[in-house]
Amino acid sequence: MIDTDTKSRIIQDFQLHESDTGSTEVQVALLTERIRQLTDHLRQHHTDAHSRTGLLKLVGQRRSLLNYLTREDVTRYRTLIARLGLRR
């Protein structure tokens, strides 16, 4: 899980306006942080099948949000994956 300081920092970095906490960019950034944490966990605990299942669900959810953003606004999508360091 993401601690509250990290979560608030990510929200501040990716929000579109002052009270934005649920835009696509914020959601993708939070999912990316959770995916990175789970990936590090799975490097140490190879046999943790439940965490691997959760990781795959998070990756699928992030992929769906990125597909939505691609359909809506390609420039926002490109800037987001550049800021997060994702490859596509």
Secondary structure, 3 states (H helix, E strand, C coil): CCCHHHHHHHHHHHCCCCCCCCCHHHHHHHHHHHHHHHHHHHHHCCCCHHHHHHHHHHHHHHHHHHHHHHHHCHHHHHHHHHHHCCCC
